[in-house]
Amino acid sequence: MACIISRIKNASDEEEKKKLNQLLETLRKKLPEGFKIGAAIGEGDCFFDSIAQGLNELKDKGLIAGSKGFSVKSLRENCKQYAQQVNQSKKLKKGSWLGSALKGEGEKLCEYIPRIEFTAEDIENTSSDSEIKILKLENAIWGRPEVEGKMICEKYGVKVRTIELRDKEIDGLHVTKGKVGTGNNIIYIVNYRNHFVPLLSNIEKDIKRSIKVSREEAYGNVVANNISQSYISTPLQDIENSSHEQNDHSRSTGKEDRKTSRKRRRSVTDKDDIVLKRSRVDVHNINEEIRFAKSVAGKEGTPRFNQFLDFLIAGEGKECLEVLKGKGINLSSMSSILSGSGSDATKAFKGLYDLWFDEQGNKTRYLKTLEKERINLASVSSILSKARANAAKTFKGLYDLWFDEQGNKTRYLKTLEKERINLASVSSILGRTGTSAAKAFKDLYDLWFDEQGNKTRYLKTLEKEGIGLASVSNILHGARANAAKTFKVLHDLWFDGQGNKTQYLKTLGKEEINLTNLSGILSKAGAKAPKAFKDLYNLWFDEEGNKTQYLKTLEKEEINLTNVSSILGGAGANGARAFKDLYDLWFDEKGKKKQYLKTLEESGMGLTNVSSILHRVGANGAKAFKGLYDLWFDEQGNKTQYLRTLEKEGISLASISSILHGAGANGAKAFKDLYDLWFDEEGNKTQYLETLEKEEINLTNVSSILNGAGANGAKAFKDLYDLWFDKQGNETQYLKTLKKEKVNLADVPGILSKAGAKAPKAFKDLYDLWFDKQGNETQYLKTLKKEKINLTNMSSILHGVGANGAKAFKDLYDLWFDEEGNKTQYLKTLEKEEINLTNVSSILGGAGANGAKAFKDLYDLWFNEKGNKTQYLKTLEKEGIDLSSISSILNGAGANGAKAFKDSYDLWFDEEGNKTQYLRTIEKEGTSFASMSSILHGAGANAAKAFKDLYDLWFDKEGNKTQYLKTLKKEEINLPNMSSILSGAGANTKKAFKDLYDLWFDVQGNKKQYLKHFTEKKNKERNFTISNLSGILSGAGAKASSAFKELHDALSQVTYPLCYVDQDLALLID
């Protein structure tokens, strides 16, 4: 309490004082009557000291027996004896709660037994030949109510009640209570900031400052006799200047590393006394360290957590973290590798750090090589996740597999690069392989490639059938050390020994079910992938490969499987069950819609927005869907105030679903939190929305930046708003500067799109890159303006980079300009060859964080080192193919821009630059490349496959027309008209064409009623020409068939001749 009192005294504002007073009052209310707060020693012994004082008080009252007093040492010895009994008895050991509890803490019973008896004093005053030195003990085991507390309770028949006080409210509470043990004799203790103290009834008032006690009183008469007194501390101890100072004995985030700073801390005033200096640490400034320590060492408040945190916030560990941060190493990458290290956390951290950095804090060849080869540390850490104590050895093992001593790539990486296999796909499959990483990687590589680096049948069959490795890696995510075996089993489920599709893939192909949707549901199935795939398949199809009621119903109700896949994403091994649960919520046994879907439909709300919010909720899809529905509608299916208010204010549900994208199981709560921020109880707009409206800031732009904030949507929105506006709703310098410099706010969401919960920081980082403290443009914006480079082009390339916007922008800028702001060879060459940057940005659109690399990869494909055109551009030029047409097809290829370009080129031209059959046949049929580019616009990374799929639909292997084109020719429907209608179909071109054709013609190629109504003559006049139709439906793209059907159904209601309708529509088109 004294620390709270002191913080109240030194609080910087009234609001903080109020909160601290409330905290103090809350604690007082929770104390048992007649008890006062005592004090306890620290250094890991506070729990034992608190329990010992409680037991001594019970003994003095005659409530428990015992000839000797209780001390830290005696209780530790009791715990050792208890553990030894468990270990020696097979009956006790099997299923022992102690073994399970220690395992949960990352400890082993056999290692625990020799360590538990030693106090902090034993370890500090050990001799060179002692058992402590042999065991290499650096810290005492900290007492825990649920472990040591339970043992002590069982031995003495008492109950321990713990009152835990928290600075921040968790689950609605500042104070929580816990208990272990049974019986009527109760020991009360308080835990504040991981320092335990007793509650005693034999003291007159709370102890408010550190006091001296004899060592014998605290530890018994078994400690070293050269130290006679110790300080014991209390949560009432002063904490000066609100800096959360902790006494040296307290279990707190402020303890210093004993190994590195014991000499510095100790000031010997005489032979028998020790004066302990206090460390001053601001807990608010070490949140990142706390999160890191939890990830690596385990549960907060445990001995191993406290020991590792001590190491991180003082001395050597602190310096290491500063180097990591200074060198731009994301702590999450390191914590992923070290996760679960437990009591070995410090050793594991140091081992990995020393591998990455030298004594001066410079990167070693390991990090330098990864950087040089643009290998993301996140991908490496994903594979090595949970390597724990063996982190350094495991990292080195994988590195040595990838690189030689000179830092050159070995055949493993060279082959992956040559075959354009993304390391991210590999790391997804091998994620959390840990110590088996190098072997698991090699096993998978050996399955995919032979000794010469040629693809084996496993990759060849996938490639031949157009199955992306990304879909496979999504399903196998987390297969770990079993990756190669699981990949093989899944492959053999899909293909026979000759590489032909088995019934599974044949059926999926026949029913045009995208493997991407299936892989989304089965994502993270890992080693259980083959069984999970088979279970889901058997739910969807019978033994003959016919659709079951599940798929028939979805099809009949026009429910897109993509939306279902989005909701159930990550269900993994539980995919089939999750799908059935969601289906059963939506439909009855006869396949009729239940109220949930009926209400959504009647309200005009599509499943798309729901699936976006609930994205990847996985196995709990049905429950999460119901929770969100119940928030939006009452039992009668009427809209609740939430939806009525949004409707009244004209706020699109799409904007909300964009912000809350991925909220998953927390979807309903996240929606309510955001709504409550925007509207008051009467449904009136709060200041947040009113200010945006007043300043004409489009909510769509805001939602784009916050896209993916998910469960943190409300907080992220408020934080971004507070960055832009003051409490009165006036613009802060950030928005003022953007307006003054005429920077379009729409370009910012382009770059920062999907920043999500990190949006405020991402915005500020980008602003600080563009403007100085006075709001003047930095060199970055000045140079772009001077060179008349549109920020929109950069925004297009970097679209979706999100939280890393500033870094990605700088990387791309540094590729284009030198330090003086002069163009580098990259821009000079494009300019010399009159290649429009707009076409480049169109291809690379959405490359995001990989923008600079994607640009360089595409440039290197087009030009050699001297800036001369390579064969790729020369051939296009010779054949008169405009880059605009190419960029239209490849639009949005993003990070895969170079690969998408090369794949398409290789489909169109041979090695000598001659047209292949694909282009020759298309041209022979009178279809220009421009028309094809119109249809395939936006195919992006799938451009080559989309082109080939459409070609294979139109022509046979010899280049002869299939029935599709024969029928069109017979009906005088030319390809240019079709290309106008299908314009923009992109990767869905084949399906879009077939759907429209099947609407117009039957299997024999005869016109169906839909087309007859439009084209047959009535009263010697033709109602519509195909040319009219292509004009009306131009750009319908992937929705061509549904657009045609809607037009037909609408016009079928018209009572006057369609020829007049045709004239009216023609006027509208003009």
Residue pairs with C-beta under 8 A, 6 or more apart in sequence:
1 24
1 27
1 37
1 206
1 208
1 234
1 235
1 236
2 208
2 209
2 234
2 235
2 236
2 237
2 238
2 239
3 192
3 193
3 235
3 236
3 237
3 238
3 239
3 244
3 245
4 20
4 23
4 24
4 27
4 235
4 236
5 24
5 208
5 236
5 238
6 238
6 239
6 240
6 242
7 16
7 20
7 239
7 242
8 17
8 20
8 21
8 24
10 240
10 241
10 242
11 17
11 20
11 242
12 242
16 242
22 174
23 165
23 167
23 174
26 165
26 174
26 175
27 163
27 165
27 175
27 190
30 163
30 175
30 177
31 37
31 163
31 199
32 161
32 188
32 199
34 201
35 188
35 199
35 200
35 201
36 199
36 200
36 201
36 203
36 204
36 205
36 206
36 207
37 190
37 197
37 199
37 206
37 207
37 234
37 235
37 236
38 50
38 53
38 197
38 198
38 199
38 200
38 203
38 207
38 234
39 197
39 207
39 210
39 211
39 232
39 233
39 234
40 46
40 47
40 49
40 50
40 53
40 195
40 196
40 197
40 198
40 232
40 233
40 234
40 249
41 49
41 72
41 213
41 218
41 230
41 231
41 232
41 233
41 249
42 120
42 195
42 232
42 233
42 247
42 248
42 249
42 250
42 251
42 255
43 120
43 121
43 124
43 140
43 248
43 249
44 119
44 120
44 139
44 140
44 141
44 142
44 143
44 251
44 303
44 306
45 72
45 119
45 120
45 121
45 140
45 143
45 218
45 219
45 249
46 143
46 195
46 196
46 197
46 249
46 250
46 251
47 142
47 143
47 144
47 145
47 148
47 149
47 189
47 196
48 72
48 75
48 76
48 119
48 143
48 148
49 72
49 196
49 198
49 218
49 232
50 189
50 196
50 197
50 198
51 70
51 75
51 143
51 149
51 152
51 160
51 187
51 189
51 198
52 69
52 70
52 71
52 72
52 74
52 75
52 218
53 70
53 198
53 200
54 160
54 187
54 188
54 189
54 198
54 199
54 200
55 64
55 66
55 70
55 75
55 152
55 156
55 158
55 187
56 69
56 70
57 200
57 201
57 202
58 64
58 158
58 185
58 187
59 65
59 66
59 69
59 70
60 202
63 185
64 156
64 157
64 158
64 185
68 74
69 220
71 217
71 218
71 219
71 220
72 119
72 218
72 219
72 220
73 117
73 119
73 219
73 220
73 222
73 223
74 220
75 148
75 152
76 116
76 117
76 118
76 119
77 117
78 151
78 152
78 155
79 116
79 117
79 148
79 151
79 152
80 113
80 116
80 117
82 98
82 151
82 154
82 155
83 98
83 109
83 112
83 113
83 116
83 151
84 113
85 92
86 92
86 93
86 96
86 98
86 99
86 109
87 93
87 109
87 110
87 113
93 99
93 109
96 109
97 150
98 109
98 147
98 151
99 109
101 146
101 147
101 150
102 108
102 109
102 112
102 147
105 144
105 147
105 298
105 299
105 302
105 304
105 342
106 298
106 304
106 340
106 341
106 342
106 343
107 342
107 343
112 141
114 131
114 135
115 135
115 137
115 141
116 141
116 148
118 132
118 137
118 140
118 141
119 140
119 219
119 223
120 139
120 140
121 215
121 219
121 223
121 224
121 227
121 230
122 132
122 140
122 223
123 132
123 137
123 138
123 139
123 140
124 258
124 262
125 223
125 224
125 226
125 227
126 132
126 133
126 137
127 133
138 258
138 259
138 307
139 258
139 303
139 307
140 303
141 148
141 303
142 251
142 302
142 303
142 306
142 307
143 149
143 196
144 302
144 303
145 160
145 162
145 178
145 180
145 189
146 180
149 160
149 180
149 181
150 180
150 181
152 158
152 160
152 181
153 159
153 160
153 180
153 181
153 182
153 183
154 181
157 181
157 182
157 183
157 185
158 181
158 183
158 185
158 186
158 187
159 179
159 180
159 181
159 182
159 183
159 184
159 185
159 186
159 187
160 179
160 180
160 181
160 186
160 187
160 188
160 189
161 177
161 178
161 179
161 186
161 187
161 188
161 189
162 177
162 178
162 179
162 189
162 190
162 191
162 196
163 175
163 176
163 177
163 188
163 189
163 190
163 191
163 199
164 175
164 176
164 177
164 178
164 190
164 191
164 192
165 174
165 175
165 190
165 191
165 192
165 235
166 173
166 174
166 175
166 176
167 174
167 193
167 283
168 174
170 176
187 198
188 198
188 199
189 196
189 197
189 198
189 199
190 196
190 197
190 198
190 199
190 235
191 301
192 235
193 235
193 244
193 246
193 250
193 251
193 252
193 253
193 283
194 250
194 251
194 252
194 253
194 300
194 301
194 306
195 233
195 235
195 246
195 247
195 249
195 250
195 251
195 252
196 251
197 233
197 234
197 235
206 234
206 236
207 234
207 236
208 234
208 236
208 237
209 234
209 236
209 237
209 238
210 231
210 232
210 233
210 234
210 237
210 247
211 231
211 232
212 229
212 230
212 231
212 232
213 229
213 230
213 232
214 228
214 229
214 230
215 223
215 227
215 228
215 229
215 230
216 223
218 230
218 232
226 271
226 272
227 272
227 274
228 272
228 273
229 272
229 273
229 274
230 249
230 274
231 247
231 248
231 249
231 274
231 276
232 249
233 246
233 247
233 249
233 250
237 246
237 247
237 250
238 245
239 245
239 246
240 280
241 280
243 280
243 281
243 282
244 252
244 253
244 254
244 281
244 282
244 283
244 284
245 254
245 278
245 279
245 280
245 281
246 252
246 253
246 254
246 255
246 278
246 279
246 281
247 276
247 278
248 255
248 256
248 265
248 276
248 277
248 278
248 279
249 276
251 301
251 306
252 306
253 281
253 283
253 286
253 289
253 290
253 309
253 313
254 278
254 279
254 280
254 281
254 283
254 313
255 279
255 306
255 309
255 310
255 314
256 265
256 279
256 310
256 313
256 314
256 315
257 310
257 311
257 314
257 315
257 316
257 317
258 310
259 311
260 311
260 314
260 315
260 316
260 317
261 314
261 315
265 276
265 277
265 279
266 274
266 276
266 277
267 275
267 277
268 274
268 275
269 275
279 314
281 313
281 314
286 309
286 313
288 331
289 309
289 312
289 313
289 321
290 300
290 309
292 312
292 321
292 331
292 334
292 335
293 300
293 305
293 308
293 309
293 312
293 345
294 300
294 305
295 335
295 336
295 338
295 339
296 308
296 335
296 338
296 339
296 340
296 341
296 345
296 348
296 349
297 304
297 305
297 307
297 308
297 309
297 341
297 342
297 343
297 345
298 304
298 305
298 340
298 342
299 305
303 343
304 342
304 343
304 345
307 343
307 345
307 346
308 345
308 346
308 349
310 317
311 317
311 345
311 346
311 349
312 318
312 321
316 350
317 346
317 349
319 361
320 349
320 350
320 353
320 357
321 331
323 353
323 357
323 361
324 331
324 334
324 353
325 331
326 361
327 357
327 361
327 363
327 367
329 356
329 367
329 377
330 377
330 378
332 378
332 381
333 377
333 378
333 380
333 381
334 349
334 352
334 381
336 381
336 382
336 384
336 385
336 386
337 352
337 381
337 384
337 385
337 386
337 387
337 391
337 394
337 395
338 345
338 348
338 349
338 352
338 387
338 388
338 391
339 385
339 386
339 388
340 386
340 388
341 347
341 348
341 349
341 388
341 389
341 391
342 388
344 388
344 389
347 389
348 388
348 389
348 390
348 391
348 392
351 389
351 391
351 392
351 393
352 391
352 392
352 395
354 392
355 364
355 366
355 392
355 395
355 396
356 363
356 364
356 366
356 367
357 363
357 364
357 367
358 364
363 371
365 407
366 395
366 396
366 399
367 377
368 407
369 399
369 403
369 407
370 377
370 380
370 399
372 407
373 409
373 413
374 853
375 423
376 423
376 424
379 423
379 424
379 426
379 427
380 395
380 398
380 427
382 427
382 428
382 430
382 431
382 432
383 398
383 426
383 427
383 430
383 431
383 433
383 437
383 440
383 441
384 391
384 394
384 395
384 398
384 433
384 434
384 437
385 431
385 432
385 433
385 434
386 432
386 434
387 394
387 395
387 434
387 435
387 437
388 434
388 435
390 434
390 435
393 435
394 434
394 435
394 437
394 438
397 437
397 438
398 437
398 438
398 441
400 438
401 410
401 412
401 438
401 441
401 442
402 409
402 410
402 412
402 413
403 409
403 410
403 413
404 410
409 417
411 453
412 441
412 442
412 445
414 453
415 445
415 449
415 453
416 423
416 426
416 445
418 453
419 455
419 459
420 899
421 448
421 469
422 469
422 470
425 469
425 470
425 472
425 473
426 441
426 444
426 473
428 473
428 474
428 476
428 477
429 444
429 472
429 473
429 476
429 477
429 479
429 483
429 487
430 437
430 440
430 441
430 444
430 479
430 480
430 483
431 477
431 478
431 480
432 478
432 480
433 440
433 441
433 480
433 481
433 483
434 480
436 480
436 481
439 481
440 480
440 481
440 483
440 484
443 483
443 484
443 485
444 483
444 484
444 487
446 484
447 456
447 458
447 484
447 487
447 488
448 455
448 456
448 458
448 459
449 455
449 456
449 459
450 456
455 463
457 499
458 487
458 488
458 491
459 469
460 499
461 491
461 494
461 495
461 499
462 468
462 469
462 472
462 491
464 499
465 501
465 505
466 945
466 949
467 494
467 515
468 515
468 516
471 515
471 516
471 518
471 519
472 487
472 490
472 519
474 519
474 520
474 522
474 523
475 490
475 518
475 519
475 522
475 523
475 525
475 529
475 532
475 533
476 483
476 486
476 487
476 490
476 525
476 526
476 529
477 523
477 524
477 525
477 526
478 524
478 525
478 526
478 527
478 572
479 486
479 487
479 526
479 527
479 529
480 526
480 527
482 526
482 527
485 527
486 526
486 527
486 529
486 530
489 529
489 530
490 529
490 530
490 533
493 502
493 504
493 530
493 533
493 534
494 501
494 502
494 504
494 505
495 501
495 502
495 505
496 502
501 509
503 545
504 533
504 534
504 537
506 545
507 537
507 541
507 545
508 515
508 518
508 537
510 545
511 541
511 547
511 551
512 991
513 540
513 561
514 561
514 562
516 565
517 561
517 562
517 564
517 565
518 533
518 536
518 565
520 565
520 566
520 568
520 569
521 536
521 564
521 565
521 568
521 569
521 571
521 575
521 578
521 579
522 529
522 532
522 533
522 536
522 571
522 572
522 575
523 569
523 570
523 571
523 572
523 616
524 570
524 572
525 532
525 533
525 572
525 573
525 575
526 572
526 573
528 572
528 573
531 573
532 572
532 573
532 574
532 575
532 576
535 575
535 576
536 575
536 576
536 579
538 576
539 548
539 550
539 576
539 579
539 580
540 547
540 548
540 550
540 551
541 547
541 548
541 551
542 548
547 555
549 591
550 579
550 580
550 583
552 591
553 583
553 587
553 591
554 561
554 564
554 583
556 591
557 593
557 597
559 586
559 607
560 607
560 608
562 611
563 607
563 608
563 610
563 611
564 579
564 582
564 611
566 611
566 612
566 614
566 615
566 616
567 582
567 610
567 611
567 614
567 615
567 616
567 617
567 621
567 624
567 625
568 575
568 578
568 579
568 582
568 617
568 618
568 619
568 621
569 615
569 616
569 617
569 618
570 616
570 617
570 618
571 577
571 578
571 579
571 618
571 619
571 621
572 618
572 619
574 618
574 619
577 619
578 618
578 619
578 620
578 621
578 622
581 621
581 622
582 621
582 622
582 625
584 622
585 594
585 596
585 622
585 625
585 626
586 593
586 594
586 596
586 597
587 593
587 594
587 597
588 594
593 601
595 637
596 625
596 626
596 629
598 637
599 629
599 633
599 637
600 606
600 607
600 610
600 629
602 637
603 633
603 639
603 643
605 653
608 657
609 653
609 654
609 656
609 657
610 625
610 628
610 657
612 657
612 658
612 660
612 661
613 628
613 656
613 657
613 660
613 661
613 663
613 667
613 670
613 671
614 621
614 624
614 625
614 628
614 663
614 664
614 667
615 661
615 662
615 663
615 664
616 662
616 664
617 624
617 664
617 665
617 667
618 664
620 664
620 665
623 665
624 664
624 665
624 667
624 668
627 667
627 668
628 667
628 668
628 671
630 668
631 640
631 642
631 668
631 671
631 672
632 639
632 640
632 642
632 643
633 639
633 640
633 643
634 640
639 647
641 683
642 671
642 672
642 675
644 683
645 675
645 679
645 683
646 653
646 656
646 675
648 683
649 685
649 689
651 678
651 699
652 699
652 700
654 703
655 699
655 700
655 702
655 703
656 671
656 674
656 703
658 703
658 704
658 706
658 707
659 674
659 702
659 703
659 706
659 707
659 709
659 713
659 716
659 717
660 667
660 670
660 671
660 674
660 709
660 710
660 711
660 713
661 707
661 708
661 709
661 710
662 708
662 710
663 669
663 670
663 671
663 710
663 711
663 713
664 710
664 711
666 710
666 711
669 711
670 710
670 711
670 712
670 713
670 714
673 713
673 714
673 715
674 713
674 714
674 717
676 714
677 686
677 688
677 714
677 717
677 718
678 685
678 686
678 688
678 689
679 685
679 686
679 689
680 686
685 693
687 729
688 717
688 718
688 721
689 699
690 729
691 721
691 725
691 729
692 699
692 702
692 721
694 729
695 731
695 735
697 724
697 745
698 746
701 745
701 746
701 748
701 749
702 717
702 720
702 749
704 749
704 750
704 752
704 753
704 754
705 720
705 748
705 749
705 752
705 753
705 755
705 759
705 762
705 763
706 713
706 716
706 717
706 720
706 755
706 756
706 759
707 753
707 754
707 755
707 756
708 754
708 755
708 756
708 757
708 802
709 715
709 716
709 717
709 756
709 757
709 759
710 756
710 757
712 756
712 757
715 757
716 756
716 757
716 758
716 759
716 760
719 759
719 760
720 759
720 760
720 763
722 760
723 732
723 734
723 760
723 763
723 764
724 731
724 732
724 734
724 735
725 731
725 732
725 735
726 732
731 739
733 775
734 763
734 764
734 767
735 745
736 775
737 767
737 771
737 775
738 745
738 748
738 767
740 775
741 771
741 775
741 777
741 781
743 770
743 781
743 791
744 791
744 792
747 791
747 792
747 794
747 795
748 763
748 766
748 795
750 792
750 795
750 796
750 798
750 799
751 766
751 794
751 795
751 798
751 799
751 801
751 805
751 808
751 809
752 759
752 762
752 763
752 766
752 801
752 802
752 805
753 799
753 800
753 801
753 802
754 800
754 801
754 802
755 762
755 763
755 802
755 803
755 805
756 802
756 803
758 802
758 803
759 803
761 803
762 802
762 803
762 804
762 805
762 806
765 805
765 806
765 807
766 805
766 806
766 809
768 806
769 778
769 780
769 806
769 809
769 810
770 777
770 778
770 780
770 781
771 777
771 778
771 781
772 778
777 785
779 821
780 809
780 810
780 813
782 821
783 813
783 817
783 821
784 791
784 794
784 813
786 821
787 817
787 823
787 827
789 816
789 837
790 837
790 838
793 837
793 838
793 840
793 841
794 809
794 812
794 841
796 841
796 842
796 844
796 845
796 846
797 812
797 840
797 841
797 844
797 845
797 847
797 851
797 854
797 855
798 805
798 808
798 809
798 812
798 847
798 848
798 851
799 845
799 846
799 847
799 848
800 846
800 848
801 808
801 809
801 848
801 849
801 851
802 848
802 849
804 848
804 849
807 849
808 848
808 849
808 851
808 852
811 851
811 852
812 851
812 852
812 855
814 852
815 824
815 826
815 852
815 855
815 856
816 823
816 824
816 826
816 827
817 823
817 824
817 827
818 824
823 831
825 867
826 855
826 856
826 859
828 867
829 859
829 863
829 867
830 837
830 840
830 859
832 867
833 869
833 873
835 862
835 883
836 883
836 884
838 887
839 883
839 884
839 886
839 887
840 855
840 858
840 887
842 887
842 888
842 890
842 891
842 892
843 858
843 886
843 887
843 890
843 891
843 893
843 897
843 900
843 901
844 851
844 854
844 855
844 858
844 893
844 894
844 895
844 897
845 891
845 892
845 893
845 894
846 892
846 894
846 895
847 853
847 854
847 855
847 894
847 895
847 897
848 894
848 895
850 894
850 895
853 895
854 894
854 895
854 896
854 897
854 898
857 897
857 898
858 897
858 898
858 901
860 898
861 870
861 872
861 898
861 901
861 902
862 869
862 870
862 872
862 873
863 869
863 870
863 873
864 870
869 877
871 913
872 901
872 902
872 905
874 913
875 905
875 909
875 913
876 883
876 886
876 905
878 913
879 915
881 929
882 930
885 929
885 930
885 933
886 901
886 904
886 933
888 933
888 934
888 936
888 937
888 938
889 904
889 932
889 933
889 936
889 937
889 939
889 943
889 947
890 897
890 900
890 901
890 904
890 939
890 940
890 943
891 937
891 938
891 939
891 940
892 938
892 940
892 941
893 899
893 900
893 901
893 940
893 941
893 943
894 940
894 941
896 940
896 941
899 941
900 940
900 941
900 942
900 943
900 944
903 943
903 944
904 943
904 944
904 947
906 944
907 916
907 918
907 944
907 947
907 948
908 915
908 916
908 918
908 919
909 915
909 916
909 919
910 916
915 923
917 959
918 947
918 948
918 951
919 929
920 959
921 951
921 955
921 959
922 929
922 932
922 951
923 929
924 959
925 954
925 961
925 965
925 975
926 974
926 975
926 976
927 975
927 976
927 979
928 976
931 975
931 976
931 979
932 947
932 979
934 979
934 980
934 983
934 984
935 950
935 978
935 979
935 982
935 983
935 984
935 985
935 989
936 943
936 946
936 947
936 950
936 985
936 986
936 989
937 983
937 984
937 985
937 986
937 1037
938 984
938 986
938 987
939 946
939 947
939 986
939 987
939 989
940 986
940 987
942 986
942 987
943 987
945 987
946 986
946 987
946 988
946 989
946 990
949 989
949 990
950 989
950 990
950 993
953 962
953 964
953 990
953 993
953 994
954 961
954 962
954 964
954 965
955 961
955 962
955 965
956 962
961 969
963 1005
964 993
964 994
964 997
965 975
966 1005
967 997
967 1001
967 1005
968 974
968 975
968 978
968 997
970 1005
971 1007
971 1011
971 1015
971 1026
972 1026
973 1026
974 1026
976 1030
977 1026
977 1027
977 1029
977 1030
978 993
978 996
978 1030
980 1030
980 1031
980 1033
980 1034
980 1035
981 996
981 1029
981 1030
981 1033
981 1034
981 1036
981 1040
981 1044
982 989
982 992
982 993
982 996
982 1036
982 1037
982 1040
983 1034
983 1035
983 1036
983 1037
984 1035
984 1037
984 1038
985 992
985 993
985 1037
985 1038
985 1040
986 1037
986 1038
988 1037
988 1038
989 1038
991 1038
992 1037
992 1038
992 1039
992 1040
992 1041
993 1040
995 1040
995 1041
996 1040
996 1041
996 1044
998 1041
999 1008
999 1010
999 1011
999 1041
999 1044
999 1045
1000 1007
1000 1008
1000 1010
1000 1011
1001 1007
1001 1008
1001 1011
1002 1008
1007 1015
1010 1044
1010 1045
1010 1048
1013 1023
1013 1048
1013 1051
1013 1052
1013 1058
1014 1023
1014 1024
1014 1029
1014 1048
1014 1058
1015 1022
1015 1023
1015 1024
1015 1025
1015 1026
1016 1022
1016 1023
1017 1023
1018 1057
1018 1058
1018 1059
1019 1057
1021 1057
1021 1059
1022 1059
1023 1057
1023 1058
1023 1059
1023 1062
1024 1058
1024 1062
1028 1062
1028 1065
1028 1066
1029 1044
1031 1066
1031 1069
1032 1047
1032 1065
1032 1069
1033 1040
1033 1043
1033 1044
1033 1047
1036 1043
1036 1044
1051 1058
1051 1061
1054 1061
